[in-house]
């Protein structure tokens, strides 16, 4: 039905590592005729014929959490992420992304038993691997983790859904498995955003530790999955494992102190940071407008490094005194990868976007990027055209005339972070140290830290948070 370009048979020998960490993020496997192990420091599961694996990374765009090893020679069906998306159903897309990208839709086979089976396995594996990987649970024994796994639930929220509201009774503790959560408090004249939390963070501990109502409202910034630990199991865990309480109390006390008597300092534009989607980025190209002379050396250097085609525009949104250049942001939820019909776009562990040579130029990835960071560039190709020329004499067989004709096709292009070089060309070429590649969350600082430091007039962005700078 889908053809060889999206699904294929693969054979593996004994001890072959099939699903290695940080590799093949855009593929999943179905075992056909043999057993495989899922080791994670120690084996955590054994899969047999017909079992699925690799689906969690395809759905969350996160690195692999385990390595799969063949216990005996086996045959697998490997399929691209696009087929999994079609079988499981359309993902929830943020309203901000929808407003910027009009092509956000995907075919789906709703109501299939495959989708129900996938959802059940996804929940089971997500809970187990997440609980094992959270540092907070380092002191919790395996036996209690198994008990906890049966008591917690995996809950999903769409954009702007309220997870817990300020003033309500504290009834659960939450671990963020994927997505971003906004933490805010009611203030005279409106609401003040205190911070934002992402994958691996937790919230809800203050009300449970101090037996008080919620002191803040937590809402989903985009599609969010959380592990919800009910209050009874949370309190039992604190009682049995004092090490967990010892880790939680300093965090809760610091968060409580940060909310007392604080007002929004002048110049802090956290709302802009959220509205512009900067919280979704992992690697931003920033241009310091106080230093930039508009010489375009960055654009020219990019073009020279990429066969005359620049992959950045010195234009974009402004945040503080920085220009957020039009270049790939390495989004946490890369919409550009979700609907490629031939699976030609993928991302490596170092955040480099790879667009394979089999790109058919359909432009779907460019349509889906909410920030205009993928462009379609024309390519001239030469094809052989064979024409059959019949002879006037019926006794003479026709001849084949071969002509070479030029035609134009298109291929997607986006920033590749110049990973083959020590520093991105645009950053290296800037004569005024205005161009920087940064991790925005670290560069601009955690929102609570920003508020505290700015309140005392101490905070400035530190160079240690840059991924690349010129000198």
Buried (B, 14 or more C-beta within 10 A) or exposed (E): EEEEBBBEEBEBEEEBBBBEBEBBBBBBBBBBEBBBBBEBEEEBBEBEEEBBBBBBBBBBBBEBBBBBBBBEEBBBBBBBBBBBBBBBBBBBBBEBBBEBBEBBEBEBEEEEEEBEEBEEBBBEBBBBBBBBEBEBBEBBEEEBBEBBBEBBEBBBBBBEEEBBEBEEEBBBBBBBBBBBBBBBBEEEEEEBBBBBBBBBBBBBBBBBBBEEEBBBBBBBBBBBBBBBBBBEBBBBBBEEBEEBBEBBBEBBEEBBEBBEEBEBBEEBEBEEBBEBBBBBBBBBBBBBEEEBEEBBBBBBBBBEBBEEEBBBBBEBBEBBEBBBBBBBBBBBBBBBBBBBEBBBBBBBEEBBBEBEEEBBBBBBBBBBBBBEBBBBBEEEEEEEEEEEEEEEEEEEEEEEEEEEEEEEEBBBBBBBBBEEEEBBBBBBBBEBEBBBBBBBBBBBBEBBEBBBBBBEEEBEBEEEBBBBBBE
